Amino acid sequence: MSDILEVKEKIEKLRRELTHHAKLYYVYDSPIISDYEYDMMFADLKRLEEEHPEFFDPESPTQRVGGKALDKFGKVTHKVRMDSLADVFSYEELTDFVSATEKTVDGIVWSVEPKIDGLSVSLKYEKGVFVQGATRGDGIVGEDVTQNIRTIFSIPMTLPEELDLTVRGEVYMPRSVFERINAKREREGKALMANPRNAAAGSLRQLDPAITASRGLDIFVFNFQEGDLYIDGHAAESHTETLDRLKALGFPTVDMRIKTDSVDEIIAHIKKIGAARDSLPYDIDGVVIKADLLSDRALIGEGTSTPKWAAAYKFPPEEKATKLIDITINVGRTGVLTPTAVLSPIRLAGTTVSRASLHNLEFIRERDIMLSDTVIVRKAGDIIPEVVSSVPSKRDGSEKEFSMPDRCPSCGEPVFYDPSEAAAARCTNLSCPAQLSRGIEHFASKDAMSIDGLGPQIVELLIDNDLIHDAADLYSLKANDIACLERMGEKSAQNLISAIEKSKSAGLERLIYALGIPNIGEVAATALAARYKTLDACMEATLDELIALDDFGAITAECVVNFFSHTPNRELCERLKSAGILTEAVKQASSDKFAGLTFVLTGTLPTLTRDEASEMIAAQGGKVSGSVSKKTSYVVAGDAAGSKLTKARDFGVTVIDEAELLRMIEA
């Protein structure tokens, strides 16, 4: 008996220590033991738990760092609809919202709190034990991400009382974690994550929970959804009471909350939160204003998709002044020369910005930008850095006018200037190294041949060592050729060769897109493959035939004919065929349910990527188009749907959301 007690005590001690160290690492970013020490403790605990299943505990660290990777996420129907909020963008709009609401209920007390920029989820507990986590989805149906939610160490797996309840929170990636991950990705030559919000969303939707566990996600719980907050079942009266109670139960809740019945105080608190925005360890994109009394909310009521008792004040795009140190020239894979601003680093919308595209010379002239200028920078949509303007009043006479180069900075050949184009500068040398590397990067990209591990740095490495001169050379590489290169080794080399070999079966659709034919995106590549079935047939397609295809115009058709009319391009295709690449269409519909129907996707869908939705439609025999016409059968609209949605309404095309598309597929 004493031996069993010793085992139990050791298990409990390991659980306490691992939980402590995991929080230090994932939540506070300040580990005090090495990864090796943590892994050894973890392995010891896992072994003891397997030997003694009678001591199982759902809150054990072994239950929170993964398990078997999923094939896909299951669907969860929310018992309480997870609505989004109506946005206001100025203090005038905010005042109008408050005034309109107070016509229904006089003297409303408002709760004012930061709006965390992350991914909304629901957490369900039964008898005080966490049983399910789900994404918001379309507000009605979300994805079951329970195993991934378990990896967030600030979420309690058990509550101090046996309560049945569901809460809503916002999963986010702390800024320090985001910067650490991006620094590691940069060292490894991987693409950087755009911002903490996208990083959090992508991390939570990993099919392998172990990957999610490595991303250091955190959460703030901001709403009580349904169930019992108290063991005796009595109901809370206000939003503030629910949050205080949830905090007492162990849930992390956001600070900087106030209650007020004054519009002036609401605005003052918004300004206070905005001033503190840069110093917060997490990203916010606005401030939420909610009626605090739950009885007031019931009186005010709900809209069709947003509650009438709440609104989100959205911060305007953050703008900052910084110094323009230099302007460098980037040569794209099509030969276009693009000027890029090199900036004195500044922090914008949660990330450090040191570079921004200047597009072309016309853009620079319109904004009166000079070398050594002070410039105003912002992030478009809080994602893409852009230079808004120069600040002439800051000039001291050292500034100089910028001119585009006469010769390509990559190959030294003369640059062609076409006055009819906005992006007028172009290198026409097909052997230009910059075009070669970027062309191969495109060829290997996820949506093209999907050669895992062949990133920009590896492409440059292969080119610099004279191992590849075009895409076809990839398929004659041997592991011994690259194992001895810098940053490579036998295992890395073999993995790359395996990925190249695997890409041979990508199929005609991906191959056409991978070739980099001007104006041929994924939709046009799919249309070509569907019409001609083989690469040989595509190479012989006539202009008249191509113009007759849906989604093809005269310019696109000419690009295809011109591409295949050049001897070097035809020779490349022949070498790819000789390498054993599949040059036939492989996508076959598993159903004819959508036969004859054309869909257009617009906006951001709640749970599906564009590629996933397109593949699901194609699997049912449907077609996905990139533009709306009177022949379009359905437009599938998500958040921030743009001109395609407007055009659909003008043409009288049926507009559906993701949930309706899924219902049509499953019907």
N, C-alpha and C positions, 0 to 999 in steps of 0.2 A: 504493500500500500504506500509505503514511504517513497518507493521508487516512482510510482505513478504521480504522487504529489510533486516530487522533484521535477518530473517532466512537465507537468502542468505549469509549475512556477517558471520553468525555463521558457516555455512557449509564451507565457504572458509577458515575461521580461523582454524577449525578443520582439514581440509585437509592439510594446511600448517604445523600445529604442528605435526600431525601424520606422514607426510612425513619426517619431520626433525628427529623425534624420531626413525622412522623405519631405516633411514640411520645410525643413531648413533648405533643402535642395530645390524643390519644385515651387514652393510658395514664396520663400524669403530670399532665394538665390544666394544663400550663404552657407554652403556645406562645411562641416568641420571634420568629416572623415573622408577617406578616398573612396572612389567608386568600387575598387576591389574589396575594401573592408565591408562596404554595404552589401555587395553581391554575395560575399561569404556568409554574412549574417542571414541574408534572405534565403540562401540555399539551405542553411541549417534549419531555419523555421519551416520551410516547405517540406523538408524531409521528416521533421517531427510531426507535422500535421498529417502527413500521409500515413505515418505509422500509428497515429492516435486520432482517428476521425471523430472520436467522442468529444474532442475539444474544439470542434469546428466553431468558427466565429465569422459571421459575414463581414465584420469590420476589420478582419485581419488584413495586413498589407498584401498577403499572397492573393487575396480576392480582389485587389484593386489595381493590379498592373497587367491586366491582359488575360490571356487564355487563348483559346482557339480563334484564329481569324475567321471572319464571316464571309460568306459568298455575297451577301447583300443585306440591307437593313429591312426588317419587317415594318409594317405600317401600324400606326397607333391612332385611333380615333379619340380626340380629346373630349372628355366629359364636359368640360367648360371651354367654350371657344376661346382661342388665344388671339384676340384682336390686335391689330396694330393701332397706332395713335395718329390722329390728325396732326399735321405739322403747321406751325406758324413760323414766319421768318422775320418778323419785325415786332417791335414793342407795340406798334399800332394794331397789328393783327392780334396780338396777345390781349390787348385791352378790349378789343371787339369781342373776342372769345369769352372773356370773363363777363363782360356786360350782357351778352346774349344769354349766357348760362344763368346769370342772376335774375333774369326775367322769370325763370321757372322757380328758382329757390332763392329767396332773399338772404343776404348775409352769409354766403358760403365761406367756410373755412377751408383753405387750400393747403395741400401738402406739396412742397416744392423740393425736388431732389435731382441730383445729376443723372443724366441719361448715359448709361454705360454703352460703349460702342462694341458690341459683341454679337453673340448668337443666342436667341431666346430659346429656353427649354422648359419643360415641366418635369417635376420630380414627384413621384408618387410613393407614399409610405402606407404600409398596412401593419397595424399593431406595433407601430413605432419602428418598423424595419423597412429600409429602402428596397423597393421592388421593381421600379421602372423609371427610366429617363427617356424623354422623347423630345425631338426638335419641334419647333413651332409648325413647320411646313406651311400649309396654306391657311393655318389657323384652325382648321377642322381636322385634318389628317396630317400627322407628322411621321418621322422616322424613329424607330426604336433604337436608341443609342445607349441602352442600359449599361453594357459592359464598358463603354468608353467613359460614361459618367462616373463609374466606380473609380476611375483613375484620378479623379480630381480630389485631392486630399482634404480640401476644406469643406467638402460635402459630408455631413454625418451619415454613416451607414445605419446607425441605430439612434433613436431618440431617447431621451431620458424617461419618456412616458409612452405607453402603448396607444398611440394615436393613429387614426386613419385620416390622412390628409394629402392634399396635392398642393404644391407651391410652384411658383414660376420664378425663374431667375435668368440672368444673363451671363453666359460663359464668355470669358475673355482671356486674352494672353497678356500677362504683365509686360510692360515695356522692357524691363531688364531681361526677361526671358527671350522676348522677340529679338532684341539686339544680340544676345548671346548666340541664338540659333542662326541668325543671319551671318554673323561673323564666322561661324563654323562652316556654313554653306559656301561662303565666299572663299574660304581656304580650300575647300574641296572642289571648287570650280562649278558649283551647282547654282541654279537660278535663285535669286533672292526672293523672299516673301515680300509682297507688296506693302502690307501694313498689318498691325496686330489683329485687326478685326477679321481680315481675310485669313490670316494665319490660324486664328482660333476656329473659324468655321471649317477650314480644311482639316485641321487636326481632329476636331470632334467627329468628322465624317470619315475617318480612316476605318477601313474594314478590319485592320489589325489593331486591337486595343493596346498592344505593347507600344505601337508607334504613338498613339495618343498619350500614353503614360509618359513618354519621353519629352512631351511638348510643354510640360509645366503649366497647364491651364488652371484657371481659378474661376470663381463665380461670385456674384452678388445675388441674393434672393430679394426680389422686390415686390412680390405679390402673393397673397394667400388666395388660392384658387377655390378649393372646396374641401369639405370634411369637417373635422373637429379640431379646434385649437386647444381646447381644454378637456381634461379627462372627464369632467362632469357634463360636457356637451354644451355649456352656455356659449352664446355667440358674442364675438367682439363687436364693438360699436363703431370703431374708426380704423382707417388705414394705418394710422400711427400706432394704435394698439396692436394691430396684427403684426407689424414689423417688430415692435418691441418684444412681443411674445415669441416670434420666430427666432429672434436673436437669442432669447433666453433658452430656446430649445437647441441651440447650437448652430444655427444657420448664419453665414456671413451676410450682413446687410450693409448698405452703403451709408457713409457718413454725410455730413453737410446737408442734412434735412432740416427744414423748418416748417412750422405751421403759421399761416397768416390769413387775414381776411382783407388785406390791403394790396391793391394792384401795384402801388409804389414799392411796397416791401418785396413783392414778387420780383419786380424788375431789378431792385437793388440786389436781391440774392442771386439772380441770374448773372449780374455783372460780377459779383463776388466769385461765383463758381467759374466764370469765364476767365477771371484774372488768375485763378489758381490752376487753370487747365494744364499749363506746361509742367507744373511741379508735381502733379498727381502721378502715382506709379502705374496708372492704367489710363486708357483712352476714353474720353467722353465726346459725344458729338452734339450735345444739347442739354436741355433741362426739362424735366417732366413736371407738369402742373396737374394735380389731381384733386378732386373734391375729397376731403378727408373723411367726412361722415358717410358711412355706408348707406344710411337711410337717405341722404341727399342724392347719392348716386342712383338709387332706385327711382327716386322722383324725377331726376333729370333724364334717365333712360339711355338706350343704346341706339346708335345709327346702324346702317346696313353692314358696315365693316369696321367702324370705329366707335368707341364709346363717346357719348356727348359730354361726359363729365370730366374729360381729361384732354390734354393737348401736349405736344412736344415742341418746345421752342428750339429750333435748330440753329446752331451757331453758323454764321456766314463763313465762307472759306477763309482760313487763316492766312494772312499776308504778312510778310516780313521783309525788311530791307537787308541787303547784304552786298558784298563787293563781288563784281565780275572780274575774276582773276585772269581768265583767258577764254578764248573760243577755239575749240578743237574741231577737226573735221572727221566725221564718221562716213565710211564708204559702205553703203548697203549692198546686199547680195545682187541687186539689179543695177548696181553702178551709180546710184544716186548719191551725191555728196550732201550730207546733212551737218550743219553747224551745231555744236553742242556747247552750252555755257558751262565753264568750270567756275564754281562759286566758292566763296569762303563759307565753310559748313554752317548751316543753321538747322534748328529743329522745327519741323512743320508736321502737323497732324500725326504726331506720334513717331516720326522717323527723322533721322538726320539726312538732310539734303545737301549734296555738294555738286550735283550736275543737273542740268535741265536742257531739253531740246529747244533749239531756236528755229527749227523747221527749215528755213531758207533765207536767202538774202532779203527778199521782199519783206518778210516778217521782221527782220532786224531793222530795216529802214523805216517801216511803219511805226515802230516803237522807239525810234531815235536812240538805239542802243550802241554805245561805243565801248571799246576796250578800256578797262579800269573804271567803268561807270559803277555807281551805286544803283542797284536795280531792285525792284519789288518782285518777290517770288511768292507763289501760292501753289497749292496742290489742287488740280482740277478733280472734283469729286473726292477730295481727300486721298487721291491715289497718285496721279501723274504730276510731277513738278513742272511748272511752267513760269516763264518770265512774263510778268504782266506789263511792266513799263520800266523806263529808266527814270532817274531822279536828277534832272539837269542842275537843280539848285545845289547839289552836292559836288559838282565838278570843280577841280582845282587847276585845270589847264593841262594835266598830264594825260588826259584821255585821247585815244586815237580812233579814227574811223576804221572799221573792219572791212576787208575785201576778201572775196572768195578766191581760192588759189587758181592759177592757170594750169597747174599740173596736178594729177591725182597724188595725194599724199601716200598712197599705198604702193603704186607701181611706177609713178613718175611720168606716165604718159599724159599727153595733152587732154584737158577737160573740154567736153563739148557743152556749149551753152545754147539752150533752146529758148528763145524769148517767148514762145507760146505757152511754156510751162511755168507754173509757180515754182516748182522744184527744178530750176532750169539747169543746174550743174550736174553733169553725168560723165562718168568714166566709161568709155565704149570699148575698153580693152578686155576681151573675154577671159584673158589669162591673168587678170589683175588678182593678186593674192587675197585682197580683202573680199572680192566677190567669190573667190574659190572657197574660202573658209566659211563664209556665211551661207553660201549655197549648199555646202555639205552639212552645216549645222541644220539648215532647213530640211534637207533630205533625211536627216536622222531624227528630226523632231517627233514628238509624241503623235501628232495628228498625221504625220507623213509615214515614214517607214518604222518609226518608233524603236530606234536602236538605243536601248537603255545604256547609260554610261558614256555615250559619245557626246560629251558637252563641248563648249567652246575651247576650253583649255586643252582637251585631248585632241581635238581637231587641229589646233595650232601645233601641238606637239608632233602629230603625224606629218603635217605639211613641212614643218621646220626640219624634220629628219628625212625629208624626201621620200616618204613612204606612200603618199597618195598625191595624185594630181587631179583627180576627179572622183565622182561618187563611185564609179565602177571599180576603182582601185581598192575600195574597202573590202570587196569580196575576194581579193587575192591575198589579203593579209594573213599572216600566220602568227600564232601566239609567240613564237620565238622572235619574230620581228620586233615586237613591242614590249616584251617582258623586261628588256634591258634598259628601256627608256626611263628618264627621270619621272618620279611619282608613280611608276608602274611596278609591276612584279608579276610573278607567275600566275597568281590567282586572279589579279585584276586583268591581266592580259587574256586569260582563258575566259573570264566572264564577258569581256568585250567581244571576243571572237564568237562566243555562243550567242550573244545578242545580235551580232551581225548575221549569223546563220539563221537565227529565228526570223529575222526581218524578211527573209526571202519569200515567206508565205503571206506577206501583208496583203497582196492582191492588187488588181489593176487600179482600183479607186485611189488607194494610198500612193501607188507608184506615180500616177499622173500628177497628183498634187505635189509629190516629192520632187518631181523634175523641175519645179519652179517656173513653169510657163507663166509669163506675165498675164495678169488678170484672171488666172485660173485658180480659184479657191476650192474649198472642199465640195461645195454644192455643184460647181461646174465640173469638177473632176468626176463626181459621182454620176452626173448626167452623161458625160462622155463614155464612162465605163458601161453604163446601162445600155447605151445606144450601140456601141461598137464591140463590146465584149472582149476584145483582145487589143494589145498594144499595136500589133501590126495593122489592124483595121483603123485604129486612131491615126496612125502615121499617114494613112492614105486618104483620110477624110477630106472632102472638098469644101470650099468656102460656102457654097450654096447649101450643102447638107448641114453644115454646122450652124448657119444662121437660122435654119428651120427648127433647131432644138430649143426647147423651153429653157429659160434662164440664159440664153445666148443672144448677144447682139452682134452687130457687124464688127465692132472693135475686138470683142472676145474671140470671135471666129477667126479674125485675121491673125491674132496672136498665136492661135494654135497652128494655123497653116504656116505662118512664118517660122515658128519654132521648128517644126518638123521638115521644113524646106532647107535648113542649114545642115550641111554635111557633118560637122562635128557633133551636132545634137543627135543625128540619126546613128552615127557611129557609137555614141554613148549608149543609146538604147540597145543596139545590137550587142554591145559588150555586157550590158546588164542581163540581157536574155541568155547569153552564153554562160554567165555566172550562175545560172539556175534560178533566177528570180521569177516568181510566178507573174506572168503578164496577162492573166485572164481575170475577169470579174469573179469575185468569190462571194459577194453578198447575195444570199438567196432569201426571199421572204418565206417565213414559216406559215403564213396565213395570207389569204386574199381579202381579209376583212376590210382593209382600206384601199382595195384596188380601185384605181381611177380617182382617188381623192388626193388633193394637194394641200399640204399644211405649210404655214409660215410661222416661225418661232420669233417672238420679240420680247424683250425685257428679261429679267432674271427670274427663273422659275424657283419655287420654294425648295424643292428637294432634288430636282434633276438638273444635270448640266445640259447644254445644248446638244452635245454629242450623244448623251444617253437618251434624250428625248427623240433625236433624229433616228437613232438605231432602233428604238422601240416602234416608231412609225414605219420605218422601212421593213421591219420584221413582220408587220401586218400587211405588207404590200402597198403601203402608201408612199408618197413622194414628198420630200421637204424642199421647199423653194426658198430662195433668198429675198424674193420681192413679192409684194402683194399685187394681184391683178383681179379682174372680174372673174377669172377662171379659178381663183383660189377657193378651196372648199372651206377651210377653217384657219383662223389665226389663233395660235395658242399664246396668250399674253400673260406675262409675269410682272413683277415690280419694275417700275421705271420704263414701261413700254413707251416707245416713242412714235415716230411718224408712221410706222407700219400700222399701228393701232388706229391712228386717225384715218389713214387710207382705207383700212378695212371697213370702218364705219361709213366712209364716203361711198364705197362700192357696195355696201350692204352685205359684206361677208360675215358669216357667223364667227363670233369671237368666243372662245372658251378659255378656261384656266387649266392648270395642270391637273387638278382633281378631276375635272370633266374628261380630260384626255385619258387619264388612267381608268376611269369608269368605262369609257368607250372600248378601251383595249381589253378590259376584263369582262365586259358584257358577254 
